[in-house]
Amino acid sequence: MSTPEHVGEGGYVPPPAPTGVPRASVELSLAPHAAPLDEDATEQVAGDIGPTGRPLRFVPDPPLVAHHGPAKILAICNQKGGVGKTTSAINLGAALAEYGRRVLLVDFDPQGALSVGLGVQPHQLDQTIYNVIMERNVGVQDVIMRTPVDEMHLLPSNIDLSAAEIQLVSEVGREHTLVRTLRPVIDQYDYVLVDCQPSLGLLTVNALAAADGVLIPLECEFFSLRGVALLIDTIEKVRERLNPKLEITGILATMYDPRTLHSREVMARVVEAFGDVVFDTVINRTVRFPETTVAGEPITRWAPRSAGAKAYRALAREVIAR
């Protein structure tokens, strides 16, 4: 890797802007042409009864950081698809960056949804996290990209990553491949958020083996609730055999619709089963999230005063406090 001309504080080298990388088209008929009008969300304060049915706990504003790193690695994981893992990774990362934290988003799903959600066309990338894992001459610094959010960077992925799961089977220490990949940049970030694929295969085990904590997005729907026990069993096995420091950072209720009895019943069951592990922050269903995916921006930039943006800022405060 060539020596950079400008080096930031602590030897940190900002990743180059992705020149020549095709970005998601905003001329599609689905794409919004301008940010929507902001809808002000009703502010709740500590002591109010929140959507979880508990009084909201007081969470202070995060303190400023004097320097960056070493990073806390959070795996955003649930083997069920469509529960809001990628949406939560993008928007939590953007909210953490608003609070002065330097964030690296790791797209560890061969579908590349995290990359698409930030305006990148993953199938047209020459190098992704797959190349870092499988090719000795490719360093992680060579592949990290900037995003539309200052202090939030992306380690992209595409369908090539699906081959890694097969190729790593015969490797020594295959469960620790991701942690070895991230080690050179851990000291440059405050948070590394790993967006896992919807399975409990080798890639997900790698993410859990590298992580300090697991954030579990849980759709407020019965079938999502059924799968959490299997995920927690996997987390406990990884803790016992591979990563003793692994903890469940929190369970995040997503796609919550307070108007339906079913959502409220599932929420009550989750809180009853997991108690304080469940975040006070709840992510409601809203049309804003599909819009942000097409726009290639987090909701904190697309609709900064919306209820969704405020919810992810509240989640960021809880994550920092934990």
ZIMO-V991644 format. One record per residue. N is the residue number from 1. PSI is psi in radians with two decimals (none if undefined). NEAR is the number of other ideal C-beta (glycine too) atoms within 10 Angstrom. Layout:
# ZIMO-V991644
n:N psi:PSI near:NEAR
n:N psi:PSI near:NEAR
This chain:
# ZIMO-V991644
n:1 psi:2.30 near:9
n:2 psi:2.70 near:5
n:3 psi:2.23 near:6
n:4 psi:2.70 near:11
n:5 psi:-0.59 near:6
n:6 psi:2.20 near:6
n:7 psi:2.30 near:11
n:8 psi:-2.95 near:11
n:9 psi:2.47 near:8
n:10 psi:0.41 near:10
n:11 psi:0.15 near:8
n:12 psi:2.29 near:15
n:13 psi:1.94 near:16
n:14 psi:2.44 near:16
n:15 psi:2.58 near:18
n:16 psi:2.64 near:12
n:17 psi:2.47 near:9
n:18 psi:1.41 near:16
n:19 psi:2.35 near:5
n:20 psi:0.02 near:7
n:21 psi:2.07 near:15
n:22 psi:2.37 near:12
n:23 psi:2.78 near:14
n:24 psi:2.33 near:18
n:25 psi:2.35 near:12
n:26 psi:0.16 near:13
n:27 psi:-0.03 near:6
n:28 psi:2.62 near:9
n:29 psi:-0.44 near:4
n:30 psi:-0.37 near:10
n:31 psi:2.29 near:14
n:32 psi:2.52 near:15
n:33 psi:-0.21 near:7
n:34 psi:2.70 near:7
n:35 psi:2.43 near:15
n:36 psi:2.82 near:14
n:37 psi:2.41 near:8
n:38 psi:2.42 near:14
n:39 psi:2.14 near:12
n:40 psi:2.24 near:9
n:41 psi:2.57 near:14
n:42 psi:2.17 near:7
n:43 psi:2.37 near:8
n:44 psi:2.58 near:14
n:45 psi:2.89 near:7
n:46 psi:2.35 near:12
n:47 psi:-0.46 near:10
n:48 psi:2.66 near:11
n:49 psi:2.07 near:10
n:50 psi:-3.10 near:17
n:51 psi:-0.41 near:21
n:52 psi:-0.15 near:18
n:53 psi:0.00 near:11
n:54 psi:2.75 near:13
n:55 psi:2.39 near:12
n:56 psi:2.35 near:17
n:57 psi:2.61 near:13
n:58 psi:2.20 near:10
n:59 psi:1.99 near:19
n:60 psi:2.78 near:9
n:61 psi:2.44 near:9
n:62 psi:2.46 near:16
n:63 psi:2.74 near:9
n:64 psi:2.65 near:7
n:65 psi:2.37 near:13
n:66 psi:-0.51 near:5
n:67 psi:2.87 near:10
n:68 psi:2.59 near:20
n:69 psi:2.92 near:15
n:70 psi:2.69 near:12
n:71 psi:2.58 near:21
n:72 psi:2.21 near:19
n:73 psi:2.16 near:22
n:74 psi:2.16 near:23
n:75 psi:2.16 near:29
n:76 psi:1.87 near:29
n:77 psi:2.37 near:25
n:78 psi:2.21 near:27
n:79 psi:-0.23 near:17
n:80 psi:2.35 near:20
n:81 psi:2.81 near:14
n:82 psi:0.47 near:14
n:83 psi:0.00 near:24
n:84 psi:0.39 near:21
n:85 psi:-0.92 near:27
n:86 psi:-0.76 near:27
n:87 psi:-0.73 near:26
n:88 psi:-0.67 near:23
n:89 psi:-0.84 near:29
n:90 psi:-0.86 near:30
n:91 psi:-0.60 near:28
n:92 psi:-0.73 near:27
n:93 psi:-0.76 near:32
n:94 psi:-0.68 near:30
n:95 psi:-0.69 near:27
n:96 psi:-0.68 near:27
n:97 psi:-0.62 near:22
n:98 psi:-0.55 near:21
n:99 psi:0.32 near:19
n:100 psi:0.15 near:14
n:101 psi:2.46 near:22
n:102 psi:2.23 near:22
n:103 psi:2.41 near:26
n:104 psi:2.12 near:25
n:105 psi:2.22 near:30
n:106 psi:1.99 near:28
n:107 psi:1.79 near:29
n:108 psi:0.59 near:25
n:109 psi:2.16 near:27
n:110 psi:-0.35 near:20
n:111 psi:-0.33 near:19
n:112 psi:0.46 near:23
n:113 psi:-0.63 near:22
n:114 psi:-0.74 near:28
n:115 psi:-0.78 near:29
n:116 psi:-0.71 near:21
n:117 psi:-0.24 near:27
n:118 psi:0.32 near:29
n:119 psi:0.26 near:21
n:120 psi:2.45 near:26
n:121 psi:1.72 near:16
n:122 psi:-0.55 near:23
n:123 psi:-0.19 near:13
n:124 psi:0.14 near:11
n:125 psi:2.44 near:21
n:126 psi:-0.60 near:8
n:127 psi:2.40 near:15
n:128 psi:-3.01 near:25
n:129 psi:-0.45 near:26
n:130 psi:-0.77 near:22
n:131 psi:-0.63 near:19
n:132 psi:-0.70 near:23
n:133 psi:-0.74 near:21
n:134 psi:-0.26 near:16
n:135 psi:2.10 near:10
n:136 psi:-0.45 near:6
n:137 psi:0.04 near:7
n:138 psi:2.09 near:17
n:139 psi:2.73 near:15
n:140 psi:-0.57 near:20
n:141 psi:-0.44 near:15
n:142 psi:-0.35 near:14
n:143 psi:-0.43 near:21
n:144 psi:2.37 near:23
n:145 psi:2.71 near:20
n:146 psi:2.79 near:16
n:147 psi:3.06 near:25
n:148 psi:-0.22 near:15
n:149 psi:2.20 near:22
n:150 psi:2.46 near:12
n:151 psi:0.23 near:21
n:152 psi:2.12 near:25
n:153 psi:2.89 near:24
n:154 psi:2.32 near:27
n:155 psi:1.77 near:24
n:156 psi:2.97 near:26
n:157 psi:2.81 near:29
n:158 psi:-2.93 near:23
n:159 psi:-0.35 near:13
n:160 psi:-0.52 near:19
n:161 psi:-0.43 near:24
n:162 psi:-0.49 near:16
n:163 psi:-0.48 near:12
n:164 psi:-0.62 near:23
n:165 psi:-0.60 near:18
n:166 psi:-0.77 near:9
n:167 psi:-0.50 near:12
n:168 psi:-0.24 near:17
n:169 psi:-0.67 near:9
n:170 psi:0.01 near:7
n:171 psi:2.56 near:14
n:172 psi:2.34 near:5
n:173 psi:0.62 near:10
n:174 psi:-0.48 near:16
n:175 psi:-0.26 near:18
n:176 psi:0.34 near:17
n:177 psi:-0.76 near:20
n:178 psi:-0.73 near:25
n:179 psi:-0.61 near:18
n:180 psi:-0.63 near:14
n:181 psi:-0.71 near:19
n:182 psi:-0.32 near:21
n:183 psi:-0.70 near:12
n:184 psi:-0.34 near:12
n:185 psi:0.05 near:22
n:186 psi:-0.69 near:16
n:187 psi:-0.09 near:14
n:188 psi:-0.14 near:23
n:189 psi:2.79 near:24
n:190 psi:-0.60 near:21
n:191 psi:2.41 near:23
n:192 psi:2.06 near:27
n:193 psi:2.08 near:26
n:194 psi:2.01 near:30
n:195 psi:1.90 near:27
n:196 psi:2.76 near:27
n:197 psi:2.76 near:23
n:198 psi:1.19 near:19
n:199 psi:3.01 near:13
n:200 psi:0.68 near:21
n:201 psi:-2.88 near:13
n:202 psi:-0.62 near:17
n:203 psi:-0.75 near:24
n:204 psi:-0.70 near:24
n:205 psi:-0.68 near:22
n:206 psi:-0.77 near:28
n:207 psi:-0.73 near:25
n:208 psi:-0.62 near:25
n:209 psi:-0.45 near:21
n:210 psi:-0.34 near:26
n:211 psi:2.66 near:28
n:212 psi:-0.54 near:16
n:213 psi:2.82 near:16
n:214 psi:2.24 near:26
n:215 psi:2.11 near:25
n:216 psi:1.83 near:27
n:217 psi:2.31 near:25
n:218 psi:1.93 near:25
n:219 psi:2.40 near:23
n:220 psi:1.25 near:27
n:221 psi:2.56 near:19
n:222 psi:-0.77 near:11
n:223 psi:-0.54 near:10
n:224 psi:-0.71 near:22
n:225 psi:-0.64 near:18
n:226 psi:-0.62 near:10
n:227 psi:-0.21 near:17
n:228 psi:-0.62 near:18
n:229 psi:-0.70 near:10
n:230 psi:-0.73 near:12
n:231 psi:-0.78 near:20
n:232 psi:-0.60 near:16
n:233 psi:-0.73 near:11
n:234 psi:-0.75 near:17
n:235 psi:-0.75 near:21
n:236 psi:-0.66 near:12
n:237 psi:-0.73 near:13
n:238 psi:-0.70 near:23
n:239 psi:-0.74 near:17
n:240 psi:-0.64 near:10
n:241 psi:-0.46 near:11
n:242 psi:-0.60 near:16
n:243 psi:1.48 near:19
n:244 psi:-0.40 near:9
n:245 psi:-0.08 near:8
n:246 psi:2.25 near:21
n:247 psi:2.77 near:15
n:248 psi:1.90 near:17
n:249 psi:-0.72 near:21
n:250 psi:2.82 near:22
n:251 psi:2.21 near:22
n:252 psi:2.02 near:26
n:253 psi:2.18 near:26
n:254 psi:2.88 near:25
n:255 psi:0.69 near:21
n:256 psi:2.30 near:22
n:257 psi:1.76 near:14
n:258 psi:-0.19 near:12
n:259 psi:-0.31 near:8
n:260 psi:2.44 near:13
n:261 psi:-0.64 near:8
n:262 psi:-0.82 near:11
n:263 psi:-0.75 near:21
n:264 psi:-0.65 near:16
n:265 psi:-0.75 near:13
n:266 psi:-0.74 near:21
n:267 psi:-0.78 near:21
n:268 psi:-0.68 near:12
n:269 psi:-0.73 near:13
n:270 psi:-0.81 near:20
n:271 psi:-0.68 near:18
n:272 psi:-0.69 near:10
n:273 psi:-0.65 near:14
n:274 psi:-0.16 near:16
n:275 psi:-2.28 near:10
n:276 psi:-0.18 near:10
n:277 psi:-0.46 near:15
n:278 psi:2.20 near:21
n:279 psi:2.55 near:24
n:280 psi:-0.58 near:23
n:281 psi:2.36 near:24
n:282 psi:2.37 near:21
n:283 psi:1.97 near:26
n:284 psi:2.73 near:19
n:285 psi:2.40 near:18
n:286 psi:2.62 near:18
n:287 psi:-0.20 near:8
n:288 psi:-0.63 near:19
n:289 psi:-0.80 near:24
n:290 psi:-0.62 near:12
n:291 psi:-0.73 near:18
n:292 psi:-0.57 near:27
n:293 psi:-0.77 near:21
n:294 psi:-0.65 near:18
n:295 psi:-0.33 near:23
n:296 psi:0.52 near:22
n:297 psi:2.67 near:22
n:298 psi:2.77 near:30
n:299 psi:-0.43 near:27
n:300 psi:-0.34 near:25
n:301 psi:-0.65 near:17
n:302 psi:-0.79 near:26
n:303 psi:1.30 near:24
n:304 psi:-0.37 near:15
n:305 psi:0.15 near:12
n:306 psi:2.87 near:23
n:307 psi:-0.66 near:17
n:308 psi:-0.74 near:24
n:309 psi:-0.76 near:24
n:310 psi:-0.61 near:21
n:311 psi:-0.74 near:24
n:312 psi:-0.51 near:26
n:313 psi:-0.70 near:20
n:314 psi:-0.68 near:21
n:315 psi:-0.74 near:24
n:316 psi:-0.72 near:26
n:317 psi:-0.72 near:19
n:318 psi:-0.73 near:16
n:319 psi:-0.77 near:26
n:320 psi:-0.70 near:21
n:321 psi:-0.50 near:12
n:322 psi:none near:14
